[in-house]
Amino acid sequence: MIDYDLELQHHNDVLRRACAIRASDRVLDVGCGTGQTAREAARLATSGSVLGIDRSNEMIERARALAGEAELSNVEYVCADAEGHLLSRESFDVAISRFGTMFFGHPVAAFSNIRNALRPDGRLVMMVWQSRDRNEWATSIERVFTSDEAGSTNAGAVPQAFSLGDPDVVKRLLDSAGFVAPSFDEVNAPVFYGRDVDSAFEFVSAFSTVQEKVARLDVQQCTRAFDRLRQLLAEHQRGDGVWFESRAWIVAARRNPSMRS
Ligand SMILES: C[S@@+](CC[C@H](N)C(=O)[O-])C[C@H]1O[C@@H](n2cnc3c(N)ncnc32)[C@H](O)[C@@H]1O
């Protein structure tokens, strides 16, 4: 079965290197989902600890189960919204996130909350998508559902997925939230959608954005859109599976030490 961890296998390697977790680090994983990045951080922070937070209880339950299976004793999870949850002050050396920080309704509040939770010399390392037009996985799937009467946009991804794609916007946001020295490293890596067209079709057609779109189509529109989707996936089949181009940023910044919690 394909899952998000398999989809992001190349991205994950790049992010792990960028996070450079040290043995003694206390790590906060924001929007941790089912917890792959938190588990990996826990393995590196041998004398430290990891707290993963996510607003989805389902994700947190799964993350706890996977950490239990991996017999990790230095990782904990809390179901909480990063915007409102009171994180303990100045407790973490590093806040990390793999595509978990783009969906905040009030980003300055959320990033300020994260900044407060960092020690004065703490750092933030997050992976975010670049703009939609630079992400083939989003634009090409969207075209499948917009090339005839199928109508509206956003079948490929929710718009918020690209909310941190513009470095100028992110710089202003981080500055307002009390971070300094932001840097942006480009990640040009493909996403994996399946070993073959059938498994990729199963994976992509389960995207919530695709399902929402399909629910508004009549039977004929739906048949045509799914034919186009299969054709698109076949065009992206390589020897080792179905891959789509993507562009992300690794954004790193430091807590502004002169800003009080
Ligand atoms: C694209 S998923 C990434 C999950 C995980 N980081 C990964 O890479 O597998 C985004 C996650 O962010 C979580 N999320 C979005 N907004 C959040 C918020 N305000 N507070 C906490 N979690 C949030 C979602 O519930 C979701 O699990």
The ligand as an SDF file (V2000), in Angstrom:
LIG
                    3D

 27 29  0  0  0  0  0  0  0  0999 V2000
    0.4220   17.2510    4.9640 C   0  0  0  0  0  0  0  0  0  0  0  0
    0.2190   16.6150    6.5720 S   0  0  0  0  0  0  0  0  0  0  0  0
    1.9050   16.2970    7.0560 C   0  0  0  0  0  0  0  0  0  0  0  0
    1.9720   15.3250    8.2040 C   0  0  0  0  0  0  0  0  0  0  0  0
    3.3910   14.9350    8.6440 C   0  0  0  0  0  0  0  0  0  0  0  0
    4.2110   16.0900    8.9920 N   0  0  0  0  0  0  0  0  0  0  0  0
    4.0750   14.1150    7.5870 C   0  0  0  0  0  0  0  0  0  0  0  0
    4.9300   14.6280    6.8800 O   0  0  0  0  0  0  0  0  0  0  0  0
    3.7310   12.9120    7.4720 O   0  0  0  0  0  0  0  0  0  0  0  0
   -0.1590   18.0770    7.4880 C   0  0  0  0  0  0  0  0  0  0  0  0
   -0.4710   17.7860    8.9450 C   0  0  0  0  0  0  0  0  0  0  0  0
   -0.5230   19.0080    9.6550 O   0  0  0  0  0  0  0  0  0  0  0  0
   -1.5570   18.9040   10.6190 C   0  0  0  0  0  0  0  0  0  0  0  0
   -1.9660   20.2840   10.9660 N   0  0  0  0  0  0  0  0  0  0  0  0
   -2.4650   21.2280   10.1400 C   0  0  0  0  0  0  0  0  0  0  0  0
   -2.7210   22.3500   10.8180 N   0  0  0  0  0  0  0  0  0  0  0  0
   -2.3730   22.1340   12.1070 C   0  0  0  0  0  0  0  0  0  0  0  0
   -2.4050   22.9140   13.2970 C   0  0  0  0  0  0  0  0  0  0  0  0
   -2.8760   24.1620   13.2870 N   0  0  0  0  0  0  0  0  0  0  0  0
   -1.9500   22.3520   14.4450 N   0  0  0  0  0  0  0  0  0  0  0  0
   -1.5060   21.0860   14.4630 C   0  0  0  0  0  0  0  0  0  0  0  0
   -1.4680   20.2840   13.3740 N   0  0  0  0  0  0  0  0  0  0  0  0
   -1.8880   20.7990   12.2050 C   0  0  0  0  0  0  0  0  0  0  0  0
   -2.6380   18.1030    9.9120 C   0  0  0  0  0  0  0  0  0  0  0  0
   -3.5420   17.5110   10.8200 O   0  0  0  0  0  0  0  0  0  0  0  0
   -1.7860   17.0770    9.1560 C   0  0  0  0  0  0  0  0  0  0  0  0
   -1.5900   15.9040    9.8920 O   0  0  0  0  0  0  0  0  0  0  0  0
  1  2  1  0
  2  3  1  0
  2 10  1  0
  3  4  1  0
  4  5  1  0
  5  6  1  0
  5  7  1  0
  7  8  2  0
  7  9  1  0
 10 11  1  0
 11 12  1  0
 11 26  1  0
 12 13  1  0
 13 14  1  0
 13 24  1  0
 14 15  1  0
 14 23  1  0
 15 16  2  0
 16 17  1  0
 17 18  1  0
 17 23  2  0
 18 19  1  0
 18 20  2  0
 20 21  1  0
 21 22  2  0
 22 23  1  0
 24 25  1  0
 24 26  1  0
 26 27  1  0
M  CHG  2   2   1   9  -1
M  END
$$$$
